[in-house]
Amino acid sequence: MGVLHTRKELAAARAGLTGTVGVVMTMGALHAGHETLLRAAREQADHVLVTIFVNPLQFGPNEDFDRYPRTLDADLEICRRAGVDLVFAPPVNEMYPEGQPTVRLDPGPLGEDLEGLSRPGFFHGVLTVVMKLLQLTRPDLAFFGEKDYQQLTLVRRMVRDLDVPTGIVGVPTVREPDGLALSSRNRYLSASERRAALSLSAALRAGAAAAERGDDAGAVLAAAHRAFDAPGARLDYLVLTDTNLEPGPVSGAARLLIAAWVGATRLIDNAAIHLAPRP
């Protein structure tokens, strides 16, 4: 497995790959959810390229950039076990050699809602670094987890709107046995906060169960809100939308999305549901 730190090294190594290339973009602190992405890439592409880069553009002034976990040695071992061909782990000055870029991608109205509303400028930073990494790695396929569903939706729109010749593959969320969605930020949680964090997945399960009973959209949301009940967890948003994150449908495929603060840690989750209200 090649471990690369400069764009020059990446260009030379990428030129030597024949066949299809799949890329998995990460900020490191890899866990079993990332391993699922790596397996999907391994199954669908001839070569797998992983990027490990904690992107400062997507952190606000009061967010956790400095304390975000950086575990490169452990990450590289996970990549080796998964059969990754190349890892690109650049320092910040390699990705942004002239400082933070003055030109950034505008995510459009969706980028200012949900996560974008709570974290202004977040998706400008996300899409800018994703586009830079797509240009540098030139993959046939790029794999993103569905846990970050708004990010996945915006990356798909960016690729479509800007004619980027890369297929975007969404990979289902990986969960702990008790339902908590895997996240690099889970390691911030104390034991009591870890229990409180289960209120996110509990809300999603309650909403999904209501949909399966034939409840309408309003009743689905109400059931999810009732299930979100844990000391130490503070709801940011809980919404029901269509699969493109537009206003929720009356019937058919839909997405239930939640974000909450658990102690000092902000977590997100979502679930696919199907609305078929009883007449």
Disulfide bonds with the S-S distance in Angstrom:
none
